[in-house]
Amino acid sequence: MDFAFDARTEELRAKLLAFMDEYVYPAEQVAHEQRARLASPWDTPRVVEELKAEARRQGLWNLFLPDAEHGAGLTNLQYAPLAEITGRSPQLAPTATNCAAPDTGNMEVLAQFADEGQKKQWLEPLLAGEIRSAFAMTEPDVASSDATNITTHIERDGDEYVITGRKWYISGAMHPDCKIFIVMGKTDPDGEDIRRQQSMVLVPRDTPGVTVDRAMQVFGYEDHYHGGHAEVTFDHARVPVSNLIGEEGGGFAIAQARLGPGRIHHCMRLIGMAERAIELMCRRAVSREAFGKPLARQGVIHNWIADARVTVEQLRLLVLKTAWLMDTVGNKGAHTEIQAIKIATPRAVVDIIDRAIQLHGAGGVSQDFPLAELYAGARTLMIADGPDEVHQRSLARREIKKYL
């Protein structure tokens, strides 16, 4: 097997690594300081806009989209090492390169399923980084790990759809530039096929009846850089029938098409988060002394660092294999591997970051190091895009089926 990156990937990796060193890492502290002075915690620090302009100037923009018409035209295998690099600074680098969730998944949905009018109105400004978006599926009153449970109603009334329901943990919804929601609800709640009951519609944020009720925290963090997570009420919000994405009853299939790439993108970035944690562990170990010798000479520290390195190398190979399969046999053909990385990567990265926190002592849980935020983000991904147990259930059933 050839594990080398191709020429284009190597070129983009070199540019992105230089961009991270020269612009992104120095901007981390600047962004925190600027955010503290903003009138609203959801406003964008000036340095973030400067990073976006520089990334676009260097051609490090929309790298996630395999469609060359709209994005960089990279395969999943080409994008994987680039997403890993941005994962080393997950609050800034994905946003700076216009590769941040949930906009990435929403742009993929629009690129694949929207009509030309919808693309003109919403996809083009998203691609340009002029607006942000949110994906409204999860609900507080049902187990949303089973998407067929959702209760939001999308009822047709003449030339309009009327949307009624309550959503929460709607990523990006707190951002002042969030202009559009992709809302999943039931257009045919009594339909025989439970996977054909759902549809997706485009709901502008300023639609009467749409209320962003509150910000939802994650381990006390509000994820300002990605626009936070919100609870949103849709109270008889009306939109034209032309705002339907695809066809009625196609919402579940669109959601599955969206979540496959989303899951692998998260796992790619998680590896970068783990690499950042290992780097911080090593720097801390050589700079601190305890009980008469440097931490770098403590046996338990050796074990933590060695185990972390082995784990990351294993995860990276599995993620790259999954990306290659998605490119060659499609998302359905890579179903087992997508589930495997979704199960394995967040769990392992949480453990690595946890060890790094332990090595940093009180500093590890403070705002002076990125570890606490990295931990909160990685731990959340054991729930987001379907909790691990759902993927374990599906993966086990596929394995057992071979023997029936």
C-alpha positions as a printed Julia matrix, in Angstrom:
404×3 Matrix{Float64}:
   0.0     0.0    0.0
   1.14    3.54  -0.79
   0.82    5.76   2.27
   2.38    8.84   0.67
   0.29   11.97   0.09
  -0.06   13.05  -3.52
   1.56   16.23  -4.82
  -1.48   18.47  -4.36
  -2.03   17.3   -0.8
   1.62   17.92   0.05
   1.45   21.4   -1.44
  -1.68   22.31   0.53
  -0.29   20.74   3.71
   2.83   22.88   3.49
   0.78   26.04   2.91
  -1.65   25.21   5.71
   1.08   24.35   8.23
   2.78   27.67   7.45
  -0.56   29.48   7.78
  -1.11   27.88  11.19
   2.36   28.84  12.45
   2.35   32.37  11.06
  -1.25   33.4   11.61
  -3.5    31.0   13.53
  -1.53   30.08  16.66
  -0.5    33.71  17.33
  -4.15   34.74  16.89
  -5.46   32.42  19.61
  -4.64   34.72  22.51
  -5.5    37.8   20.46
  -8.96   36.4   19.76
  -9.58   35.75  23.46
  -8.54   39.29  24.35
 -10.65   40.85  21.59
 -13.68   38.75  22.51
 -13.53   40.02  26.09
 -14.02   43.57  24.77
 -16.92   42.84  22.4
 -20.37   44.25  23.08
 -21.92   40.8   22.52
 -20.21   37.46  23.24
 -21.49   36.23  19.88
 -19.85   38.92  17.79
 -16.79   37.92  15.77
 -13.37   39.13  16.94
 -11.66   41.26  14.31
  -8.72   38.88  14.1
 -11.01   36.07  12.89
 -12.08   38.13   9.89
  -8.43   38.91   9.22
  -7.64   35.18   9.29
 -10.46   34.47   6.85
  -9.21   37.1    4.44
  -5.66   35.72   4.58
  -6.79   32.1    4.15
  -8.86   33.04   1.14
  -5.96   35.0   -0.32
  -3.75   31.93   0.0
  -6.3    29.57  -1.55
  -6.94   27.77   1.75
 -10.71   28.12   1.42
 -13.63   25.66   1.21
 -11.17   22.77   1.26
 -13.85   20.34   2.45
 -16.04   20.39  -0.68
 -15.15   17.66  -3.21
 -17.24   19.46  -5.84
 -14.73   21.55  -7.79
 -17.54   23.86  -8.94
 -18.07   25.07  -5.39
 -15.03   23.98  -3.4
 -11.42   22.91  -3.71
 -12.31   19.69  -5.52
 -10.36   17.54  -3.08
 -11.15   13.91  -2.36
 -11.83   12.8    1.2
  -8.37   11.24   1.25
  -6.77   14.52   0.2
  -8.79   16.57   2.68
  -8.14   14.3    5.69
  -4.59   15.5    6.54
  -5.69   19.12   6.02
  -8.63   18.8    8.38
  -6.29   17.2   10.91
  -4.08   20.28  10.81
  -7.03   22.63  11.4
  -8.08   20.43  14.32
  -5.0    21.59  16.21
  -6.77   24.93  16.69
 -10.43   23.93  16.45
 -11.83   27.28  17.54
 -10.04   29.31  14.87
  -8.62   27.29  11.98
 -11.83   25.66  10.63
 -13.62   29.02  10.71
 -10.66   30.81   9.13
 -10.69   28.4    6.17
 -14.52   28.3    5.88
 -14.41   24.64   6.86
 -16.3    24.84  10.17
 -19.34   22.83  11.17
 -22.27   23.16  10.87
 -21.77   25.29   7.74
 -19.77   22.55   6.02
 -22.58   20.01   6.28
 -25.18   22.59   5.3
 -23.19   23.62   2.25
 -22.88   19.97   1.25
 -26.65   19.55   1.55
 -27.29   22.64  -0.56
 -24.68   21.69  -3.15
 -26.13   18.19  -3.5
 -29.88   18.65  -3.06
 -30.87   22.32  -3.44
 -32.36   23.77  -6.6
 -30.66   26.58  -8.49
 -32.64   29.32  -6.78
 -31.8    27.97  -3.32
 -28.15   27.7   -4.23
 -28.09   31.27  -5.48
 -29.77   32.64  -2.36
 -28.04   30.59   0.34
 -25.17   28.44  -0.92
 -23.26   31.21  -2.66
 -23.05   33.53   0.39
 -22.12   30.56   2.57
 -19.32   29.61   0.2
 -18.12   33.21   0.32
 -18.15   33.21   4.12
 -20.58   36.13   4.14
 -23.25   34.41   6.25
 -23.5    31.47   8.67
 -26.15   28.74   8.97
 -27.64   26.2   11.36
 -29.0    22.66  11.07
 -32.13   22.16  13.18
 -32.82   18.48  13.84
 -32.22   17.59  17.52
 -35.16   18.04  19.91
 -35.25   18.2   23.73
 -38.42   16.15  24.23
 -37.49   13.0   22.29
 -34.47   10.72  21.89
 -33.09   12.37  18.78
 -30.46    9.66  18.38
 -33.34    8.0   16.51
 -34.18   10.65  13.92
 -37.57    9.05  13.26
 -38.61   10.27  16.73
 -38.62   13.97  15.86
 -41.95   15.67  16.46
 -41.6    19.02  14.69
 -44.47   19.4   12.24
 -44.1    20.75   8.72
 -47.65   21.12   7.42
 -48.58   22.36   3.99
 -51.09   25.2    3.82
 -51.64   26.24   0.22
 -48.37   27.62  -1.13
 -46.68   27.62   2.28
 -45.29   25.23   4.84
 -46.11   25.89   8.49
 -43.37   24.75  10.89
 -44.13   24.09  14.56
 -41.72   22.54  17.04
 -38.87   23.02  19.47
 -35.22   22.24  18.73
 -32.1    22.44  20.85
 -28.33   22.24  20.58
 -28.73   23.9   17.21
 -25.1    24.71  16.43
 -24.37   28.12  14.97
 -27.77   29.6   15.79
 -26.43   32.2   18.25
 -24.11   33.77  15.69
 -25.35   37.16  14.44
 -24.41   36.14  10.88
 -26.58   33.0   11.03
 -29.22   33.8    8.41
 -30.7    30.42   7.5
 -31.87   27.24   9.24
 -32.17   23.87   7.57
 -35.08   22.42   9.56
 -35.98   18.73   9.67
 -39.55   17.88  10.58
 -42.41   15.58   9.67
 -44.53   16.31   6.62
 -46.24   12.9    6.78
 -46.31   11.83  10.47
 -48.68    8.93   9.78
 -46.86    7.53   6.76
 -46.26    3.79   6.68
 -42.53    4.12   6.02
 -41.11    5.86   9.1
 -38.07    6.92   7.06
 -40.24    8.76   4.54
 -42.16   10.85   7.07
 -39.52   13.6    7.32
 -38.65   16.51   5.07
 -36.19   19.4    5.19
 -37.08   23.02   4.58
 -35.11   26.25   4.5
 -36.27   28.7    7.17
 -34.69   32.18   7.23
 -33.79   33.24  10.75
 -35.9    36.4   10.51
 -39.07   34.44   9.68
 -41.95   35.44  12.01
 -42.51   32.66  14.52
 -38.81   31.73  14.79
 -37.37   32.48  18.22
 -33.84   31.75  19.39
 -34.67   31.2   23.06
 -31.31   30.7   24.73
 -27.73   29.55  24.34
 -26.98   25.98  25.41
 -23.67   25.41  27.17
 -21.36   22.42  26.79
 -19.46   21.73  30.01
 -19.86   25.42  30.8
 -18.53   26.55  27.41
 -20.64   28.35  24.82
 -18.45   27.78  21.74
 -18.53   31.41  20.67
 -16.34   30.93  17.62
 -18.75   28.55  15.89
 -21.85   30.51  16.86
 -22.8    28.57  19.96
 -25.6    26.05  20.43
 -29.15   27.29  20.84
 -32.64   26.26  21.8
 -34.99   27.43  19.05
 -38.79   27.56  18.89
 -40.72   27.41  15.63
 -44.23   28.67  16.37
 -46.28   28.38  13.18
 -43.4    29.8   11.16
 -44.41   30.07   7.51
 -42.14   29.67   4.48
 -42.92   29.23   0.77
 -43.29   25.68  -0.52
 -40.32   26.49  -2.76
 -38.14   26.35   0.39
 -38.44   22.55   0.45
 -35.06   20.87  -0.08
 -35.36   17.97  -2.5
 -38.71   16.22  -2.2
 -41.25   15.62   0.53
 -40.28   12.52   2.45
 -36.62   12.87   1.53
 -35.44   14.4    4.81
 -34.14   11.22   6.41
 -32.07   10.31   3.34
 -30.66   13.85   3.14
 -29.74   13.7    6.83
 -27.85   10.45   6.29
 -26.02   11.91   3.28
 -25.07   14.93   5.4
 -23.9    13.02   8.47
 -21.49   10.63   6.72
 -18.98   13.31   5.66
 -19.68   15.22   8.88
 -18.61   12.29  11.01
 -15.34   11.74   9.2
 -14.57   15.48   9.22
 -15.0    15.5   13.0
 -12.68   12.51  13.31
 -10.06   14.14  11.1
 -10.06   17.23  13.3
 -10.05   15.12  16.46
  -6.7    13.63  15.45
  -5.34   17.16  15.2
  -6.71   17.87  18.68
  -4.92   14.78  19.97
  -1.67   15.9   18.33
  -1.98   19.3   20.02
  -2.52   17.55  23.37
   0.56   15.36  22.86
   2.64   18.41  21.99
   1.45   20.19  25.14
   2.18   17.08  27.21
   5.74   16.89  25.94
   6.4    20.6   26.43
   5.05   20.42  29.97
   7.01   17.28  30.77
  10.37   18.85  29.84
   9.64   22.16  31.58
   8.48   21.0   35.02
  10.18   19.18  37.86
   8.58   17.17  40.65
  10.07   15.03  43.41
  13.61   15.85  42.42
  13.53   15.18  38.68
  11.86   16.47  35.51
   8.4    15.14  34.71
   9.9    13.88  31.45
  11.85   11.31  33.5
   8.8     9.97  35.35
   7.86    6.5   34.15
   4.12    7.11  34.16
   4.59   10.14  31.89
   6.52    7.95  29.45
   3.59    5.55  29.38
   1.05    8.3   28.75
   3.02    9.81  25.88
   3.89    6.47  24.28
   0.32    5.2   24.5
  -0.96    8.46  23.02
   1.43    8.24  20.07
   0.47    4.62  19.33
  -3.23    5.45  19.56
  -3.02    8.44  17.24
  -1.12    6.48  14.6
  -3.77    3.75  14.7
  -6.65    6.2   14.47
  -5.08    8.1   11.6
  -4.72    4.95   9.53
  -8.34    3.99  10.17
  -9.55    7.47   9.24
  -7.47    7.49   6.05
  -8.79    4.05   5.11
 -12.34    5.31   5.66
 -11.69    8.39   3.53
 -10.27    6.21   0.77
 -13.32    3.92   0.86
 -15.69    6.88   0.73
 -13.86    8.05  -2.38
 -13.78    4.66  -4.08
 -16.97    2.81  -3.06
 -19.1     5.64  -1.63
 -20.5     6.38   1.8
 -22.65    3.25   1.81
 -19.67    1.06   1.02
 -17.71    2.71   3.83
 -20.58    2.41   6.32
 -18.79    0.04   8.7
 -15.61    2.12   8.73
 -17.49    5.4    9.23
 -19.15    3.89  12.28
 -15.85    2.47  13.51
 -14.06    5.83  13.44
 -17.06    7.55  15.02
 -16.86    5.08  17.92
 -13.1     4.87  18.3
 -11.82    8.39  17.66
 -13.67   10.58  20.19
 -13.25    7.97  22.92
  -9.51    7.67  22.42
  -8.92   11.41  21.97
 -10.85   12.18  25.17
  -8.46    9.85  27.01
  -5.38   11.51  25.49
  -6.59   15.01  26.35
  -7.5    13.82  29.84
  -3.91   12.64  30.38
  -2.62   15.98  29.12
  -4.9    17.78  31.57
  -3.61   15.6   34.39
  -0.02   16.39  33.46
  -0.78   20.12  33.57
  -2.4    19.94  37.0
  -4.61   22.93  37.78
  -3.42   24.61  34.6
  -5.04   21.83  32.6
  -8.54   22.81  33.66
  -7.88   26.56  33.42
  -8.34   29.05  30.61
  -4.57   29.45  30.28
  -4.27   26.3   28.15
  -6.58   25.02  25.38
  -6.96   21.59  26.98
 -10.24   22.15  28.82
 -11.93   23.41  25.66
 -10.41   20.55  23.66
 -11.75   18.08  26.22
 -15.25   19.57  26.14
 -15.29   19.45  22.34
 -13.99   15.9   22.08
 -16.29   14.56  24.8
 -19.3    16.13  23.12
 -18.5    14.25  19.92
 -19.24   10.98  21.72
 -22.86   12.21  21.57
 -23.03   14.46  18.49
 -23.89   12.97  15.09
 -25.42    9.99  16.87
 -24.19    8.71  20.25
 -21.55    6.01  20.22
 -24.02    3.37  21.4
 -26.18    3.81  18.29
 -23.17    3.17  16.08
 -22.07    0.22  18.2
 -25.54   -1.29  17.88
 -25.58   -0.9   14.1
 -22.0    -2.1   13.67
 -22.56   -5.19  15.82
 -25.73   -6.09  13.92
 -23.82   -5.92  10.63
 -21.11   -8.21  12.01
 -23.6   -10.73  13.43
 -25.53  -10.78  10.17
 -22.53  -12.4    8.46
 -23.14  -15.54  10.53
 -26.9   -15.86  10.22
